[in-house]
Amino acid sequence: MLDIVTYPNPILDKAAQKVNLPLDNETKKLIRDMHQTCEGKGIGLAAPQVGVSKHLCIIRLDRELATKKDKVLNFVMINPEVVFFSDARKYMTEGCLSFPGEYYEIDRPSNIKVRFWGITNYPGFLAGDEPKVKEFEIAAKGWMSRVIQHEVDHLNGQLFINLGGKKLTEDSLDGREVID
């Protein structure tokens, strides 16, 4: 289990370093440790949030938050780049493991396309198998789009508190679904 870095740690607002492929043993261990750290804590985790300047993040979306078209809900994105943002936008409530207790109403594009390197045998990799890495390009909407944008922002040194959203109190959440 890795410790979560909290704001104002300076690693959070600096762009992370690209990951070299093939994956070295240090990066493989980091991905496995990040997956374990994210379990039960959040639906996304970027390497800078655990104090490591590497351009990778973990996505762990619960089925109830996913669309019917979301086939894979649990994966790693290595060197992700959002290559398309829709004109359609939506406000949603976001929180962040690196900003405990802080929530903002953030306006983001509703749909995106993201290109990244992923591990095709992710469940087996987590169990100790060697990773099979390939490039992906996926379209995302709804919660998946939101989580990916939030995590990619972390990798680019962009913090959700700086996106011009309205700050909310925990009391004002009133049972809203929150990206955290």
KOLRO-568587 format. One record per residue: residue in three letters; x, y, z of N, C-alpha, C, O in turn. Coordinates in Angstrom, 2 decimals. Example, Ala and Ser with C-alpha at 12.3 -4.5 7.8 and 13.67 -1.06 7.14 Angstrom:
// KOLRO-568587
seza  nx  ny  nz  cax  cay  caz  cx  cy  cz  ox  oy  oz
ala  13.19  -5.69  7.80  12.30  -4.50  7.80  13.20  -3.30  7.80  14.24  -3.32  8.46
ser  12.85  -2.25  7.08  13.67  -1.06  7.14  12.90  0.03  7.87  13.41  1.14  8.04
This chain:
// KOLRO-568587
seza  nx  ny  nz  cax  cay  caz  cx  cy  cz  ox  oy  oz
met  0.84  -1.18  0.00  0.00  0.00  0.00  0.89  1.24  0.00  1.80  1.37  0.82
leu  0.61  2.14  -0.92  1.39  3.36  -1.04  0.68  4.51  -0.31  -0.54  4.50  -0.19
asp  1.46  5.47  0.16  0.88  6.66  0.78  0.40  7.61  -0.30  1.05  7.78  -1.33
ile  -0.75  8.24  -0.06  -1.29  9.24  -0.98  -0.65  10.59  -0.63  -0.64  11.00  0.53
val  -0.13  11.26  -1.65  0.46  12.59  -1.50  -0.69  13.60  -1.52  -1.57  13.53  -2.38
thr  -0.66  14.54  -0.58  -1.71  15.55  -0.54  -1.15  16.94  -0.87  0.03  17.22  -0.69
tyr  -2.07  17.78  -1.35  -1.74  19.17  -1.67  -1.35  19.90  -0.39  -2.03  19.73  0.62
pro  -0.29  20.69  -0.39  0.38  21.35  -1.50  1.69  20.71  -1.96  2.58  21.42  -2.41
asn  1.83  19.40  -1.86  3.07  18.76  -2.33  3.32  19.19  -3.78  2.44  19.06  -4.62
pro  4.53  19.71  -4.07  4.80  20.27  -5.40  4.76  19.26  -6.55  4.64  19.67  -7.70
ile  4.86  17.96  -6.28  4.79  16.98  -7.38  3.42  17.01  -8.06  3.28  16.63  -9.22
leu  2.40  17.47  -7.33  1.04  17.44  -7.85  0.78  18.46  -8.97  -0.10  18.25  -9.80
asp  1.54  19.54  -9.00  1.29  20.52  -10.06  2.44  20.62  -11.06  2.68  21.67  -11.65
lys  3.13  19.49  -11.23  4.18  19.40  -12.26  3.83  18.25  -13.21  3.32  17.21  -12.79
ala  4.11  18.45  -14.49  3.87  17.38  -15.47  4.77  16.18  -15.15  5.95  16.34  -14.85
ala  4.20  14.99  -15.24  4.94  13.76  -14.96  5.79  13.38  -16.17  5.52  13.78  -17.30
gln  6.83  12.59  -15.91  7.73  12.11  -16.95  7.10  10.95  -17.71  6.46  10.09  -17.11
lys  7.29  10.93  -19.02  6.78  9.81  -19.84  7.41  8.50  -19.37  8.54  8.48  -18.88
val  6.68  7.42  -19.54  7.14  6.09  -19.16  7.81  5.45  -20.38  7.25  5.46  -21.48
asn  8.99  4.89  -20.17  9.68  4.18  -21.24  9.14  2.76  -21.35  8.84  2.10  -20.35
leu  9.02  2.30  -22.59  8.59  0.92  -22.87  9.76  0.18  -23.48  10.53  0.80  -24.22
pro  9.95  -1.11  -23.23  9.10  -1.95  -22.39  9.20  -1.54  -20.92  10.15  -0.87  -20.51
leu  8.20  -1.95  -20.14  8.15  -1.58  -18.73  9.30  -2.22  -17.96  9.59  -3.40  -18.13
asp  9.97  -1.42  -17.13  11.01  -1.98  -16.27  10.37  -2.54  -14.99  9.19  -2.30  -14.73
asn  11.15  -3.26  -14.21  10.62  -3.91  -13.00  10.08  -2.90  -12.00  9.08  -3.17  -11.33
glu  10.72  -1.74  -11.89  10.27  -0.70  -10.96  8.87  -0.20  -11.35  8.02  -0.01  -10.48
thr  8.64  -0.01  -12.64  7.33  0.47  -13.10  6.27  -0.61  -12.95  5.13  -0.30  -12.59
lys  6.62  -1.86  -13.21  5.67  -2.96  -13.01  5.22  -3.02  -11.54  4.03  -3.16  -11.25
lys  6.18  -2.91  -10.64  5.85  -2.92  -9.20  4.98  -1.72  -8.85  4.02  -1.86  -8.09
leu  5.30  -0.55  -9.39  4.51  0.65  -9.13  3.06  0.44  -9.55  2.14  0.78  -8.80
ile  2.84  -0.10  -10.75  1.47  -0.31  -11.24  0.71  -1.25  -10.29  -0.43  -0.97  -9.93
arg  1.34  -2.35  -9.90  0.68  -3.28  -8.99  0.38  -2.62  -7.64  -0.71  -2.80  -7.09
asp  1.34  -1.87  -7.12  1.14  -1.20  -5.83  0.06  -0.12  -5.93  -0.73  0.05  -5.00
met  0.03  0.61  -7.04  -1.01  1.63  -7.22  -2.39  0.99  -7.30  -3.35  1.52  -6.74
his  -2.50  -0.12  -8.00  -3.78  -0.83  -8.09  -4.27  -1.19  -6.69  -5.43  -0.96  -6.36
gln  -3.39  -1.76  -5.89  -3.75  -2.15  -4.53  -4.12  -0.92  -3.69  -5.07  -0.97  -2.92
thr  -3.38  0.16  -3.85  -3.65  1.39  -3.10  -5.00  1.98  -3.46  -5.71  2.49  -2.59
cys  -5.35  1.92  -4.72  -6.61  2.50  -5.21  -7.82  1.70  -4.74  -8.91  2.25  -4.61
glu  -7.63  0.41  -4.50  -8.73  -0.48  -4.13  -9.45  0.03  -2.88  -8.84  0.16  -1.81
gly  -10.72  0.30  -3.01  -11.52  0.74  -1.88  -11.34  2.20  -1.50  -12.00  2.68  -0.57
lys  -10.46  2.92  -2.20  -10.22  4.33  -1.85  -10.76  5.29  -2.89  -11.26  6.36  -2.54
gly  -10.66  4.94  -4.15  -11.04  5.88  -5.21  -11.29  5.14  -6.50  -11.14  3.92  -6.57
ile  -11.66  5.89  -7.53  -11.92  5.27  -8.83  -10.85  5.62  -9.84  -10.95  5.25  -11.01
gly  -9.84  6.32  -9.39  -8.70  6.63  -10.24  -7.54  7.06  -9.37  -7.72  7.62  -8.29
leu  -6.33  6.80  -9.86  -5.13  7.18  -9.12  -3.99  7.39  -10.11  -3.66  6.50  -10.90
ala  -3.40  8.57  -10.07  -2.28  8.91  -10.95  -0.97  8.78  -10.16  -0.94  9.02  -8.95
ala  0.10  8.39  -10.85  1.38  8.17  -10.18  1.84  9.37  -9.35  2.36  9.16  -8.25
pro  1.68  10.62  -9.81  2.09  11.74  -8.94  1.37  11.76  -7.59  1.90  12.31  -6.62
gln  0.19  11.17  -7.51  -0.54  11.13  -6.25  0.09  10.19  -5.23  -0.27  10.22  -4.05
val  1.01  9.35  -5.68  1.77  8.51  -4.75  3.24  8.94  -4.74  4.12  8.18  -4.32
gly  3.49  10.17  -5.21  4.82  10.75  -5.12  5.78  10.35  -6.22  6.99  10.52  -6.06
val  5.28  9.80  -7.33  6.13  9.32  -8.41  5.82  10.08  -9.70  4.67  10.13  -10.13
ser  6.85  10.66  -10.30  6.66  11.43  -11.53  6.74  10.50  -12.74  7.72  10.49  -13.48
lys  5.67  9.72  -12.94  5.56  8.84  -14.10  4.19  9.05  -14.71  3.20  9.20  -14.00
his  4.14  9.07  -16.03  2.93  9.38  -16.77  2.06  8.12  -16.91  1.91  7.57  -17.99
leu  1.49  7.69  -15.78  0.59  6.53  -15.78  -0.45  6.70  -14.69  -0.22  7.36  -13.68
cys  -1.60  6.07  -14.92  -2.67  6.12  -13.93  -3.49  4.83  -13.97  -3.49  4.10  -14.96
ile  -4.17  4.60  -12.87  -5.04  3.44  -12.70  -6.49  3.93  -12.76  -6.83  4.95  -12.16
ile  -7.33  3.21  -13.48  -8.77  3.49  -13.51  -9.47  2.27  -12.93  -9.23  1.14  -13.35
arg  -10.35  2.51  -11.96  -11.12  1.43  -11.30  -12.57  1.89  -11.15  -12.98  2.31  -10.07
leu  -13.31  1.82  -12.22  -14.69  2.31  -12.22  -15.65  1.20  -11.81  -15.58  0.09  -12.34
asp  -16.52  1.49  -10.88  -17.54  0.53  -10.46  -18.58  0.35  -11.56  -18.89  1.30  -12.27
arg  -19.11  -0.85  -11.69  -20.09  -1.16  -12.73  -21.29  -0.22  -12.66  -21.82  0.19  -13.70
glu  -21.73  0.15  -11.45  -22.92  1.00  -11.35  -22.68  2.42  -11.86  -23.64  3.15  -12.13
leu  -21.43  2.83  -11.99  -21.11  4.16  -12.53  -20.84  4.12  -14.03  -20.77  5.16  -14.68
ala  -20.68  2.94  -14.57  -20.28  2.79  -15.98  -21.49  2.81  -16.91  -22.62  2.56  -16.48
thr  -21.23  3.10  -18.19  -22.27  2.96  -19.19  -22.27  1.50  -19.66  -21.34  0.76  -19.38
lys  -23.31  1.11  -20.36  -23.39  -0.27  -20.86  -22.29  -0.56  -21.88  -21.90  -1.71  -22.06
lys  -21.77  0.49  -22.53  -20.73  0.30  -23.53  -19.33  0.17  -22.92  -18.40  -0.26  -23.60
asp  -19.18  0.53  -21.64  -17.87  0.40  -20.99  -17.61  -1.08  -20.73  -18.23  -1.69  -19.86
lys  -16.69  -1.65  -21.50  -16.42  -3.09  -21.39  -15.40  -3.39  -20.28  -15.57  -4.33  -19.50
val  -14.35  -2.58  -20.22  -13.29  -2.79  -19.24  -13.35  -1.64  -18.24  -13.33  -0.47  -18.63
leu  -13.42  -1.97  -16.97  -13.59  -0.94  -15.94  -12.37  -0.82  -15.04  -12.31  0.08  -14.19
asn  -11.41  -1.69  -15.21  -10.28  -1.78  -14.30  -9.02  -1.94  -15.15  -8.75  -3.02  -15.67
phe  -8.24  -0.84  -15.31  -7.10  -0.90  -16.21  -6.07  0.17  -15.87  -6.32  1.06  -15.06
val  -4.92  0.06  -16.50  -3.86  1.06  -16.36  -3.72  1.80  -17.68  -3.85  1.20  -18.75
met  -3.46  3.10  -17.60  -3.19  3.90  -18.79  -1.75  4.42  -18.66  -1.41  5.13  -17.71
ile  -0.93  4.05  -19.63  0.48  4.46  -19.67  0.64  5.49  -20.78  0.25  5.25  -21.92
asn  1.21  6.64  -20.43  1.41  7.75  -21.38  0.11  8.13  -22.10  0.11  8.26  -23.32
pro  -1.00  8.33  -21.35  -2.25  8.67  -22.01  -2.24  10.09  -22.57  -1.61  11.00  -22.03
glu  -2.96  10.24  -23.68  -3.15  11.55  -24.29  -4.59  11.63  -24.79  -5.02  10.78  -25.57
val  -5.31  12.64  -24.34  -6.67  12.84  -24.84  -6.54  13.48  -26.22  -5.95  14.55  -26.37
val  -7.11  12.79  -27.23  -6.95  13.24  -28.62  -8.23  13.86  -29.18  -8.23  14.37  -30.30
phe  -9.32  13.82  -28.42  -10.57  14.43  -28.85  -11.37  14.83  -27.62  -11.51  14.05  -26.68
phe  -11.91  16.06  -27.64  -12.84  16.54  -26.63  -14.12  16.97  -27.35  -14.05  17.69  -28.34
ser  -15.28  16.52  -26.87  -16.54  16.93  -27.50  -16.85  18.38  -27.17  -16.36  18.94  -26.19
asp  -17.67  18.98  -28.00  -18.17  20.33  -27.71  -19.20  20.28  -26.57  -19.32  21.23  -25.81
ala  -19.93  19.17  -26.47  -20.92  19.02  -25.40  -20.18  18.94  -24.07  -19.15  18.28  -23.94
arg  -20.72  19.64  -23.08  -20.06  19.71  -21.78  -21.07  19.38  -20.68  -22.28  19.42  -20.90
lys  -20.54  19.06  -19.50  -21.41  18.74  -18.37  -20.72  19.10  -17.07  -19.51  18.91  -16.91
tyr  -21.50  19.62  -16.12  -21.01  19.86  -14.76  -21.20  18.59  -13.95  -22.26  17.97  -14.01
met  -20.17  18.20  -13.19  -20.27  17.07  -12.27  -19.44  17.41  -11.04  -18.54  18.25  -11.10
thr  -19.75  16.74  -9.95  -19.02  16.97  -8.71  -17.79  16.08  -8.67  -17.87  14.87  -8.90
glu  -16.65  16.69  -8.39  -15.39  15.96  -8.29  -14.75  16.18  -6.92  -14.80  17.27  -6.35
gly  -14.14  15.12  -6.42  -13.27  15.17  -5.26  -11.95  14.57  -5.69  -11.78  14.21  -6.85
cys  -11.02  14.45  -4.76  -9.71  13.91  -5.12  -9.02  13.38  -3.88  -9.07  14.00  -2.82
leu  -8.39  12.21  -4.01  -7.68  11.63  -2.88  -6.58  12.55  -2.37  -6.23  12.50  -1.18
ser  -6.02  13.38  -3.23  -4.95  14.29  -2.83  -5.48  15.59  -2.22  -4.70  16.44  -1.79
phe  -6.80  15.75  -2.19  -7.46  16.91  -1.59  -8.59  16.41  -0.70  -9.76  16.63  -1.00
pro  -8.24  15.73  0.40  -9.29  15.12  1.24  -10.33  16.15  1.70  -9.99  17.23  2.20
gly  -11.60  15.79  1.53  -12.68  16.64  2.00  -12.99  17.84  1.12  -13.85  18.64  1.48
glu  -12.32  17.99  -0.03  -12.59  19.11  -0.93  -13.35  18.61  -2.15  -12.99  17.59  -2.75
tyr  -14.41  19.33  -2.51  -15.25  18.96  -3.63  -15.57  20.20  -4.46  -15.80  21.28  -3.92
tyr  -15.58  20.02  -5.78  -15.86  21.12  -6.69  -16.82  20.65  -7.77  -16.78  19.50  -8.21
glu  -17.68  21.56  -8.19  -18.56  21.33  -9.33  -17.75  21.77  -10.56  -17.48  22.96  -10.73
ile  -17.36  20.81  -11.41  -16.44  21.07  -12.51  -17.13  20.84  -13.86  -17.84  19.85  -14.05
asp  -16.93  21.77  -14.77  -17.44  21.68  -16.14  -16.36  21.06  -17.02  -15.25  21.59  -17.11
arg  -16.69  19.94  -17.67  -15.74  19.26  -18.56  -16.48  18.79  -19.82  -17.70  18.67  -19.82
pro  -15.71  18.51  -20.88  -16.33  17.88  -22.06  -16.98  16.55  -21.67  -16.44  15.80  -20.86
ser  -18.14  16.28  -22.24  -18.89  15.06  -21.92  -18.25  13.81  -22.49  -18.30  12.75  -21.87
asn  -17.65  13.94  -23.68  -17.10  12.78  -24.39  -15.67  13.07  -24.80  -15.32  14.20  -25.14
ile  -14.85  12.03  -24.77  -13.45  12.16  -25.18  -13.01  10.91  -25.92  -13.69  9.89  -25.91
lys  -11.87  11.03  -26.58  -11.12  9.87  -27.07  -9.73  10.00  -26.46  -9.16  11.08  -26.43
val  -9.21  8.88  -25.98  -7.89  8.88  -25.35  -7.05  7.77  -25.94  -7.52  6.65  -26.14
arg  -5.80  8.09  -26.22  -4.83  7.11  -26.74  -3.82  6.84  -25.63  -3.34  7.77  -24.98
phe  -3.50  5.57  -25.42  -2.58  5.20  -24.34  -2.04  3.79  -24.58  -2.54  3.05  -25.43
trp  -1.03  3.45  -23.83  -0.51  2.08  -23.79  -1.14  1.41  -22.58  -1.18  1.98  -21.49
gly  -1.64  0.20  -22.79  -2.28  -0.54  -21.72  -1.76  -1.96  -21.66  -1.00  -2.40  -22.53
ile  -2.18  -2.66  -20.66  -1.77  -4.05  -20.45  -2.97  -4.94  -20.77  -3.98  -4.91  -20.06
thr  -2.85  -5.74  -21.84  -3.99  -6.54  -22.31  -4.34  -7.67  -21.34  -5.49  -8.11  -21.29
asn  -3.37  -8.13  -20.59  -3.60  -9.21  -19.62  -3.56  -8.65  -18.20  -2.93  -9.24  -17.32
tyr  -4.24  -7.52  -17.96  -4.15  -6.80  -16.69  -4.46  -7.69  -15.47  -3.67  -7.66  -14.52
pro  -5.55  -8.47  -15.43  -5.79  -9.31  -14.25  -4.63  -10.30  -14.01  -4.20  -10.48  -12.87
gly  -4.15  -10.92  -15.07  -3.01  -11.84  -14.93  -1.75  -11.11  -14.51  -0.98  -11.62  -13.69
phe  -1.53  -9.92  -15.07  -0.37  -9.11  -14.68  -0.42  -8.80  -13.18  0.60  -8.90  -12.50
leu  -1.60  -8.43  -12.68  -1.72  -8.12  -11.25  -1.39  -9.33  -10.39  -0.92  -9.19  -9.25
ala  -1.64  -10.53  -10.94  -1.34  -11.77  -10.21  0.11  -12.21  -10.37  0.51  -13.21  -9.78
gly  0.91  -11.47  -11.16  2.33  -11.79  -11.28  2.82  -12.13  -12.67  4.02  -12.30  -12.86
asp  1.93  -12.24  -13.65  2.35  -12.53  -15.02  3.10  -11.34  -15.60  2.96  -10.21  -15.14
glu  3.90  -11.60  -16.63  4.56  -10.52  -17.36  3.50  -9.75  -18.15  2.57  -10.35  -18.69
pro  3.63  -8.43  -18.24  2.62  -7.65  -18.95  2.71  -7.80  -20.46  3.81  -7.90  -21.02
lys  1.56  -7.81  -21.11  1.48  -7.74  -22.57  0.96  -6.35  -22.88  -0.22  -6.05  -22.66
val  1.84  -5.50  -23.39  1.54  -4.08  -23.57  1.20  -3.79  -25.03  1.89  -4.25  -25.94
lys  0.12  -3.03  -25.24  -0.23  -2.60  -26.59  -0.88  -1.23  -26.52  -1.32  -0.79  -25.46
glu  -0.92  -0.56  -27.68  -1.52  0.75  -27.74  -3.03  0.63  -27.96  -3.49  -0.22  -28.73
phe  -3.78  1.49  -27.28  -5.23  1.53  -27.38  -5.66  2.95  -27.72  -4.96  3.92  -27.43
glu  -6.84  3.06  -28.34  -7.54  4.33  -28.44  -8.99  4.02  -28.14  -9.61  3.22  -28.83
ile  -9.53  4.66  -27.11  -10.90  4.39  -26.71  -11.71  5.68  -26.66  -11.17  6.76  -26.40
ala  -13.00  5.55  -26.90  -13.94  6.64  -26.71  -14.54  6.44  -25.32  -14.80  5.32  -24.89
ala  -14.75  7.55  -24.62  -15.32  7.48  -23.27  -16.36  8.58  -23.10  -16.22  9.69  -23.62
lys  -17.40  8.25  -22.35  -18.40  9.25  -22.01  -18.85  9.02  -20.57  -18.46  8.03  -19.95
gly  -19.65  9.92  -20.05  -20.16  9.77  -18.69  -19.03  9.76  -17.66  -18.06  10.50  -17.76
trp  -19.20  8.89  -16.68  -18.21  8.81  -15.59  -16.83  8.42  -16.09  -15.83  8.94  -15.61
met  -16.77  7.50  -17.06  -15.47  7.06  -17.58  -14.72  8.26  -18.16  -13.53  8.43  -17.90
ser  -15.40  9.07  -18.95  -14.79  10.26  -19.52  -14.28  11.19  -18.42  -13.17  11.71  -18.50
arg  -15.10  11.40  -17.42  -14.77  12.30  -16.32  -13.54  11.82  -15.55  -12.63  12.60  -15.27
val  -13.53  10.54  -15.21  -12.41  9.99  -14.43  -11.11  10.07  -15.24  -10.07  10.46  -14.70
ile  -11.17  9.70  -16.51  -9.97  9.75  -17.34  -9.45  11.18  -17.43  -8.24  11.40  -17.29
gln  -10.33  12.16  -17.66  -9.89  13.55  -17.74  -9.24  14.00  -16.43  -8.21  14.68  -16.45
his  -9.83  13.63  -15.32  -9.29  14.02  -14.00  -7.89  13.43  -13.81  -6.98  14.13  -13.37
glu  -7.72  12.14  -14.14  -6.42  11.50  -13.93  -5.37  12.01  -14.92  -4.22  12.23  -14.53
val  -5.75  12.22  -16.18  -4.80  12.76  -17.16  -4.39  14.17  -16.76  -3.24  14.56  -16.94
asp  -5.34  14.95  -16.21  -4.96  16.27  -15.69  -3.86  16.15  -14.64  -2.90  16.92  -14.67
his  -3.99  15.19  -13.72  -2.93  14.97  -12.72  -1.58  14.75  -13.40  -0.57  15.31  -12.98
leu  -1.57  13.94  -14.44  -0.31  13.62  -15.12  0.28  14.83  -15.82  1.50  14.91  -16.03
asn  -0.56  15.77  -16.17  -0.11  17.00  -16.84  0.11  18.15  -15.86  0.38  19.28  -16.28
gly  0.00  17.89  -14.56  0.23  18.91  -13.55  -0.92  19.88  -13.39  -0.75  20.95  -12.80
gln  -2.10  19.53  -13.91  -3.30  20.38  -13.82  -4.17  19.88  -12.67  -4.55  18.71  -12.64
leu  -4.48  20.75  -11.73  -5.27  20.36  -10.57  -6.73  20.80  -10.71  -7.01  21.89  -11.22
phe  -7.64  19.95  -10.27  -9.07  20.23  -10.44  -9.50  21.49  -9.68  -10.49  22.12  -10.05
ile  -8.78  21.87  -8.64  -9.13  23.07  -7.89  -8.85  24.34  -8.70  -9.32  25.42  -8.34
asn  -8.08  24.21  -9.78  -7.73  25.36  -10.62  -8.55  25.44  -11.91  -8.20  26.20  -12.81
leu  -9.62  24.67  -12.01  -10.41  24.64  -13.24  -11.60  25.60  -13.21  -12.44  25.57  -14.12
gly  -11.69  26.43  -12.18  -12.75  27.42  -12.13  -14.08  26.90  -11.65  -15.11  27.54  -11.85
gly  -14.08  25.74  -11.02  -15.34  25.18  -10.53  -15.77  25.79  -9.22  -15.00  26.46  -8.53
lys  -17.04  25.55  -8.89  -17.61  26.04  -7.63  -17.23  25.08  -6.51  -17.48  23.88  -6.61
lys  -16.64  25.61  -5.44  -16.28  24.78  -4.29  -17.54  24.44  -3.50  -18.39  25.30  -3.27
leu  -17.65  23.18  -3.11  -18.80  22.70  -2.36  -18.35  22.24  -0.98  -17.19  21.88  -0.78
thr  -19.27  22.25  -0.03  -18.98  21.69  1.29  -19.50  20.26  1.30  -20.37  19.90  0.51
glu  -18.96  19.45  2.19  -19.44  18.06  2.29  -20.93  18.03  2.60  -21.65  17.16  2.10
asp  -21.40  18.98  3.42  -22.83  19.03  3.77  -23.70  19.31  2.56  -24.85  18.86  2.51
ser  -23.18  20.03  1.57  -23.99  20.40  0.41  -24.02  19.31  -0.67  -24.69  19.48  -1.69
leu  -23.31  18.21  -0.45  -23.28  17.16  -1.47  -24.61  16.43  -1.59  -24.96  15.96  -2.67
asp  -25.38  16.34  -0.49  -26.73  15.78  -0.53  -26.84  14.49  -1.32  -27.73  14.36  -2.15
gly  -25.97  13.54  -1.08  -26.05  12.25  -1.75  -25.66  12.24  -3.21  -25.89  11.25  -3.91
arg  -25.07  13.34  -3.71  -24.63  13.38  -5.11  -23.55  12.33  -5.34  -22.77  12.01  -4.44
glu  -23.51  11.80  -6.55  -22.40  10.94  -6.93  -21.17  11.82  -7.10  -21.24  12.88  -7.73
val  -20.06  11.39  -6.56  -18.85  12.20  -6.56  -17.71  11.39  -7.13  -17.51  10.23  -6.76
ile  -16.96  12.01  -8.04  -15.73  11.40  -8.52  -14.67  11.72  -7.50  -14.42  12.89  -7.22
asp  -14.05  10.72  -6.94  -13.08  10.92  -5.88  -11.84  10.09  -6.14  -10.90  10.12  -5.35
